[in-house]
Amino acid sequence: MNLTQLCDQVIAITKKTGAFIRTESKSFDPGKIEHKGVNDLVSYVDKTAEEQIVAGLREIFPDAGYITEEGTAQDKHDIYNWIIDPLDGTTNFIHGLPIFCISIALMERGEVVLGVVYEINQDECFYATKGGGAFLNGNRLAVTKIQHLRDGLMCTGYPYTDFGLLQVYLQMLGAFMAKSHGVRRLGSAAADLAYVAAGRFEGFFEYNLKPWDVAAGVLLVQEAGGRVTLFDGSNGDPVFGKETLATNGLVHDEVSNLIGEYWNKTEK
């Protein structure tokens, strides 16, 4: 399998679906949203986009299975599986905030070997293949060389469905605000990870994410020279684990230790 060629085909599918989402965003009716859970929103745009992506991927790689957010395809295979988020940042989309992405990853025997994150409104396509580096619109990506948290900019995602650890999370957030250039919240984990890979953030942390939120972004960060672990710095499973810590690598231990001052005292 030629991963570079396959990646080009995935990018083409992603941009075609991205054009559909961009068009729908201009006239979207918020009255058409559905609720999967508390503050967990979905619309016909998510579902239609996922159907378009799955149809395109079936044509170029019929031997793969699927792990999808909206459940339009769930035939998981033993070797190859696509992990798809057709619209990461649905809440942003619904409210007209132009930060939302398509995220597509290919796993081979449990390891991500291809990842594409397309930030639709910026027309920025981030992509990576295992061992082949990470790129943005044809330009190679690299994480920053900042060595200390005090000189870095962090990003995170706030709890929005499970508030059981909200207070400890807010305490942790306050610590990062005081010890860095600041903390941003974009509302799309796929974009957050892509931005770490692109050197726009020094690090990203969030808990209770799903595989389709992070699979492509994890590979982007790794191929751009960064590091992805669980909060405590252990390797664990960065895709199916519920904790994601991604940094430029140089601030990783410092960030992990600061998280640990709060997170390790909680029962999860």
Beta strands, then each sheet from edge to edge (+ up, - down):
strand 1: 34-37
strand 2: 40-42
strand 3: 65-68
strand 4: 80-88
strand 5: 101-108
strand 6: 111-119
strand 7: 124-129
strand 8: 133-136
strand 9: 139-140
strand 10: 154-156
strand 11: 183-184
strand 12: 203-207
strand 13: 227-229
strand 14: 243-247
sheet 1: 1+ 2-
sheet 2: 3+ 4+ 5- 6+ 7- 8+ 9-
sheet 3: 11+ 10+ 12+ 14- 13+
end
